[in-house]
Amino acid sequence: MKFIELENQNDLNLPVLNENSLFSFRCHPGVSCFNQCCHHLNLFLYPYDVIRLKNRLGMRSDIFLERHVDVVVRSGSFFPDVLLTMTEAEKHPCPFLTETGCSVYEDRPDACRMFPLEQGMLYDAASKTSQAVYFFRPPEFCMGRHEISSWSPRTWIQDQCAEMHNAMTVQWSEVCRLFNTNTVSSCPENPWGNEGPQGPRAKMAFMAAYNIDEFRNFIFRSSFLKRYKIPSSVLNRAKTDDRELLLIGFSWIKYFLWHISSPTIQPRR
């Protein structure tokens, strides 16, 4: 259930839904496949997902990453994918699945909230604009797709309280697009240069996106604020608000790697 970025709608092999397209779905304990979708997962975690989960579990982001995450570098992108580590139990269930259901339901990841939809970004290279599109993709075993309950992507997002997750994932997709070698952009092909994907630049970018507690230390306890200006209102919120700090992280990655300016971060003269 990866957040998909698209360059050309003509290349799609699946029907595309807009925010008002209708689909039928209902998941409840009465369906025979209940919780089956929580096993054998390639569950992609986006930066805001990690914030919600690590706060739910009451741990620092570095500890959460160490205990619950697999980091995978795939061809076509210089930035690694971050996946939730499944347990070693039979059928490899999600570590947060219990007999009564999801133990982190209120803070479940964006992909879980959107299921059975997948969200994508249709990027227009000419106008450099992005548009959200949706795909109805329940697995074959899913019986919820046969239930009589009608939704649109817009009403489903509202029902699942996914507005903030979606908004943050869209923000992250704009950063990911710059790392993707298959997209049209003015960014250099290899943002790491001779350092490679394990070098200091790569580690800095990963920290700004996923290790939010360490990134806070970097902002407030290093010489960063002597070298760069951040509006005081933004900085004050970021001291305690992980989401606000993550938005700074996204801006920092763009500036640090590609010198893409923003109102958030400016070098001191």
JOBELZI-V817034 format. One record per helix or strand. SS is the DSSP state (2 for helix, 1 for strand). FROM is the first residue (numbers start at 0). TO is the last residue. If there is no record, write none. Layout:
ss=SS from=FROM to=TO
ss=SS from=FROM to=TO
This chain:
ss=1 from=3 to=5
ss=2 from=8 to=10
ss=1 from=16 to=16
ss=1 from=21 to=23
ss=2 from=35 to=37
ss=1 from=38 to=38
ss=1 from=43 to=43
ss=2 from=46 to=56
ss=2 from=60 to=67
ss=1 from=68 to=71
ss=1 from=76 to=76
ss=1 from=80 to=83
ss=1 from=92 to=92
ss=1 from=96 to=97
ss=1 from=100 to=101
ss=2 from=104 to=106
ss=2 from=109 to=113
ss=1 from=116 to=123
ss=1 from=128 to=135
ss=2 from=143 to=145
ss=1 from=149 to=151
ss=2 from=152 to=158
ss=2 from=162 to=178
ss=1 from=179 to=179
ss=2 from=192 to=194
ss=2 from=199 to=209
ss=2 from=211 to=220
ss=2 from=223 to=226
ss=1 from=227 to=228
ss=2 from=231 to=237
ss=2 from=241 to=257
ss=1 from=265 to=266
